[in-house]
Amino acid sequence: MRDLFGNEIIKKPKVIGINIYADEVQEIECPYTGEKWIYIGLIVEKIDKPLLDNIIAIRYLNNFDVNSPYFKKNDRIIHWYETGDADSKNIAKRWIEFILDPSKSGDKFYAYVLGINISKLNPEEFDSEDTFNSVYNRFFRSAVLYILKSAFADNQIVVKNIFHEKGQQAHHRFFPWHCIYKIEESEENIIFECSEINFLPKSHRENENGDKRSNLIQLCDLLLGLCVGLLHGIGHGKKKIYRKELLDLFLPLFKRMIDEPDNPHSRYQHKNRIMIRFFPRDKPKTDDIRRFMNQFYTERKIYYIEQKSGQLKLF
């Protein structure tokens, strides 16, 4: 494109400010192969379209009266593996319904789940004394880069904060800062205004040393729980009935995430916005260049569907 004098017009990239929220699922076994997996979950919030405000409003149904009989019901800490009552399930259900409706979440909710098959990784490439953190640190950086480049391509991205649930990563010598350092070193269009990852408690309750931003850590936990529950199964026990309802609700979108990741006509408008990928497809040798090529994929069997169909016992 040129101006009236024939000079090429160079369009300046739009500047987008964001916050990143992260959580993880540690080693879990594939029900089909017995291979071990870990999962990284990321949610990205645009500064000019604050997701946190919506998630808090949806949690409390806009009723913030602490004396209301409904306030305590809506003030539950959402943790997927502890979802065993109607109150927690109802909060999670409202959050999922928000995600499923692109007219509400389309310009606010960006998420990426990366599943890593650690059984197919070459152990020689990682720290043998701290394998989990060594793997997690490397792939966390990869996951951050992927969602930023997919969701906000051709834009100048300013990362205000990275928040992560408190865990063992907070005490690792590299993890709190290494990801930020390496991305800034290699990417011209990604700028960080933070030098380290900020670790948040799971609780959002201020009187328990919580943080309102922990609502998005809980949302990330929910997203991971849904994806892992669909892939690895719901397990057993009477309380699983609450999680079953949530898995059924999320399943149509999840199927499109793995079967039609690039479908621009999806009613969920999930392309480059709500994504899941897995790595690696094959088990490469140390010197095999293919470990960096065509090793990310989306297709996986959904174990929960077999459970739900009655081929396997659900409860």
C-alpha positions in Angstrom: 0.0 0.0 0.0 1.4 3.4 -1.0 0.6 7.1 -0.3 -0.2 9.8 -2.9 3.5 10.3 -3.6 4.1 6.6 -4.2 5.9 5.9 -0.9 5.2 2.6 0.7 3.0 2.9 3.8 4.4 0.9 6.7 1.7 0.0 9.1 2.7 0.2 12.7 1.8 -2.9 14.7 -1.0 -2.4 17.2 0.2 -2.5 20.9 -1.7 -5.0 23.0 -1.2 -5.2 26.7 -1.9 -8.6 28.4 -1.7 -10.6 31.6 -0.9 -14.3 31.5 -2.3 -16.8 34.1 -0.9 -20.3 34.3 -1.4 -23.7 36.1 -0.3 -27.2 35.5 -1.3 -30.9 35.9 1.6 -33.1 36.9 2.3 -36.6 35.8 -0.8 -38.5 34.8 -1.1 -41.9 33.0 -2.7 -42.3 29.6 -5.6 -44.9 29.9 -4.8 -46.3 26.5 -1.0 -46.6 26.4 0.2 -46.2 30.0 2.5 -43.3 29.0 3.0 -40.4 31.4 1.8 -36.9 30.6 2.0 -33.4 32.1 -0.1 -30.5 31.1 0.4 -26.7 31.0 -2.6 -24.4 31.0 -2.5 -20.7 30.0 -5.2 -18.1 30.0 -4.4 -14.7 28.5 -6.3 -11.5 29.6 -6.2 -8.4 27.5 -5.7 -5.3 29.6 -8.3 -3.3 27.6 -10.8 -6.1 27.8 -10.4 -7.3 31.5 -11.5 -10.9 31.8 -11.1 -10.9 35.6 -14.1 -8.5 36.1 -16.4 -10.9 34.1 -15.3 -14.0 35.9 -15.8 -12.4 39.4 -19.3 -11.1 38.3 -20.3 -14.5 37.0 -19.0 -16.2 40.1 -21.2 -14.1 42.4 -24.1 -13.5 39.9 -23.3 -9.8 40.6 -24.4 -10.2 44.2 -21.5 -9.0 46.4 -23.5 -8.7 49.6 -21.5 -10.8 52.1 -24.6 -11.1 54.3 -26.6 -12.6 51.5 -27.4 -16.4 52.0 -26.0 -16.9 48.5 -22.7 -15.3 49.0 -21.0 -18.2 50.7 -22.4 -20.6 48.1 -20.8 -18.6 45.3 -17.5 -18.0 47.2 -16.3 -21.6 46.9 -12.7 -22.2 45.8 -12.9 -23.9 42.4 -10.5 -26.9 42.2 -11.3 -29.5 39.6 -10.3 -32.5 41.6 -12.3 -31.4 44.6 -15.5 -30.6 42.7 -17.9 -32.7 44.6 -20.9 -30.4 45.5 -23.6 -28.5 43.7 -22.3 -25.0 44.7 -18.8 -25.5 43.2 -20.3 -27.2 40.2 -22.7 -24.3 39.6 -19.9 -21.7 39.6 -17.8 -23.8 37.2 -20.9 -24.3 35.0 -21.4 -20.6 34.7 -17.8 -20.0 33.8 -17.9 -22.7 31.1 -21.1 -21.2 29.7 -19.3 -17.9 29.4 -16.4 -19.6 27.5 -18.8 -21.3 25.2 -20.5 -18.1 24.2 -18.3 -16.1 21.8 -20.6 -13.1 22.0 -19.5 -12.8 25.6 -16.0 -14.3 25.7 -14.8 -13.8 22.1 -12.6 -10.8 22.7 -11.7 -11.6 26.3 -10.9 -15.2 26.7 -7.8 -16.7 25.2 -6.5 -20.1 26.3 -4.0 -22.7 25.5 -3.4 -26.2 26.9 -0.2 -28.0 26.0 0.1 -31.7 26.8 3.6 -33.2 27.0 4.1 -36.9 26.7 7.1 -37.3 28.9 7.4 -41.0 28.1 8.5 -40.0 24.6 11.0 -37.3 25.6 14.7 -38.1 25.6 15.8 -38.0 29.3 19.4 -37.1 28.2 18.1 -33.6 27.2 16.8 -32.8 30.7 18.1 -32.5 34.2 18.1 -36.0 35.6 18.0 -34.7 39.2 14.9 -32.5 38.6 13.2 -33.8 35.5 9.8 -32.3 36.0 11.0 -28.7 36.5 13.5 -29.1 33.7 10.8 -30.2 31.2 8.2 -27.8 32.6 10.6 -24.8 32.3 11.4 -25.5 28.7 7.9 -26.2 27.5 6.3 -23.4 29.5 8.3 -20.9 27.4 7.2 -22.7 24.2 3.5 -22.5 25.4 3.7 -18.8 26.1 5.2 -18.1 22.7 2.6 -20.2 20.9 -0.5 -18.6 22.4 0.9 -15.0 22.0 1.9 -15.6 18.4 -1.3 -17.4 17.5 -3.8 -15.1 19.2 -2.0 -11.7 18.6 -0.1 -12.2 15.4 1.5 -9.1 13.8 0.9 -7.1 17.0 3.3 -5.5 19.5 2.6 -7.5 22.7 3.3 -6.0 26.1 3.2 -8.6 28.9 2.3 -6.8 32.1 2.4 -9.8 34.3 2.7 -13.6 34.3 0.8 -15.2 37.2 1.2 -18.9 38.2 -0.3 -20.9 40.9 2.0 -21.3 43.9 3.9 -24.6 43.6 7.4 -26.1 43.4 8.2 -23.9 40.4 8.4 -20.9 42.7 11.5 -22.3 44.3 13.3 -23.4 41.1 16.4 -21.4 40.4 15.5 -20.8 36.8 11.7 -20.9 36.3 10.6 -17.6 37.8 12.8 -15.5 35.4 14.2 -17.7 32.7 11.2 -17.8 30.4 10.9 -14.0 30.4 14.6 -13.5 29.7 14.7 -16.0 26.8 11.6 -14.7 25.1 12.8 -11.1 25.3 16.1 -12.1 24.0 14.6 -13.7 20.9 11.4 -11.9 20.1 11.3 -8.3 18.9 7.5 -7.9 19.2 7.1 -9.2 22.7 8.0 -6.9 25.6 7.8 -7.7 29.3 7.1 -5.2 32.0 7.8 -7.8 34.6 11.1 -9.5 35.3 9.8 -12.5 37.2 6.6 -14.7 37.4 4.3 -13.7 40.2 3.0 -16.8 42.2 -0.6 -16.6 43.4 -2.5 -18.7 45.9 -5.4 -20.8 44.8 -7.7 -19.0 47.2 -9.3 -15.7 46.1 -10.5 -14.8 49.6 -8.8 -11.7 50.9 -9.2 -12.7 54.5 -7.2 -15.9 53.8 -4.3 -14.1 52.2 -5.9 -14.6 48.9 -5.9 -12.5 45.8 -8.9 -11.6 43.5 -6.7 -12.5 40.6 -6.7 -16.1 41.9 -10.1 -16.4 40.3 -8.3 -16.7 37.0 -5.9 -19.3 38.5 -9.0 -21.2 39.4 -10.4 -20.8 35.9 -7.2 -22.1 34.5 -7.4 -25.1 36.9 -11.0 -25.7 35.6 -9.9 -25.6 32.0 -7.1 -28.0 32.6 -9.4 -30.3 34.6 -11.9 -30.4 31.8 -9.3 -31.2 29.2 -7.5 -33.8 31.3 -10.8 -35.4 32.4 -12.0 -35.8 28.8 -8.7 -37.3 27.7 -7.9 -39.5 30.7 -11.4 -40.2 32.1 -13.5 -39.1 35.0 -12.6 -41.8 37.4 -14.9 -43.4 39.9 -17.0 -42.3 42.9 -20.5 -40.9 43.5 -19.3 -37.3 43.6 -18.1 -37.5 40.0 -21.6 -36.8 38.9 -20.9 -33.1 39.3 -17.8 -33.3 37.1 -19.7 -35.4 34.6 -22.2 -32.6 34.0 -19.3 -30.1 33.4 -17.5 -32.5 31.1 -20.7 -33.0 29.1 -21.1 -29.3 28.8 -17.5 -28.7 27.6 -17.3 -31.7 25.3 -18.7 -30.2 22.1 -16.1 -27.4 22.1 -13.3 -29.8 23.1 -14.0 -32.1 20.2 -13.7 -29.1 17.8 -10.4 -28.1 19.5 -8.8 -31.4 18.7 -10.7 -32.3 15.4 -11.1 -28.9 13.9 -8.5 -26.5 15.4 -8.4 -24.2 12.4 -12.1 -24.1 11.6 -12.9 -20.4 11.1 -16.7 -21.1 11.0 -17.0 -22.9 14.4 -19.9 -21.5 16.4 -17.4 -21.3 19.3 -15.0 -19.1 17.3 -12.1 -21.0 18.9 -9.5 -20.8 16.1 -6.3 -19.2 17.5 -8.2 -18.4 20.7 -9.0 -21.6 22.6 -6.4 -24.3 21.7 -4.9 -27.5 22.7 -1.9 -29.3 21.3 0.3 -32.3 22.2 4.0 -33.1 22.0 5.8 -35.1 20.7 4.0 -37.2 18.0 7.0 -39.7 17.8 9.9 -40.6 20.1 12.9 -39.0 18.3 16.5 -39.7 18.8 18.7 -37.1 20.4 20.2 -36.0 17.1 17.0 -36.3 15.1 16.0 -32.9 13.7 12.4 -34.2 13.5 12.0 -33.5 17.2 11.4 -29.9 16.3 9.4 -30.5 13.1 5.8 -31.7 12.8 5.9 -33.1 16.4 3.0 -31.0 17.7 -0.5 -32.4 17.0 -4.1 -32.1 18.2 -5.8 -35.4 17.5 -6.3 -37.7 20.5 -8.8 -40.2 21.6 -11.3 -38.9 24.1 -11.4 -41.6 26.8 -14.4 -40.0 28.5 -16.6 -40.7 25.4 -15.9 -44.4 25.8 -16.8 -44.2 29.5 -20.0 -42.2 28.7 -21.1 -44.6 25.9 -21.1 -47.5 28.4 -18.2 -49.3 26.9 -16.4 -48.6 30.2 -17.8 -48.3 33.7 -18.3 -44.6 34.5 -19.1 -44.9 38.2 
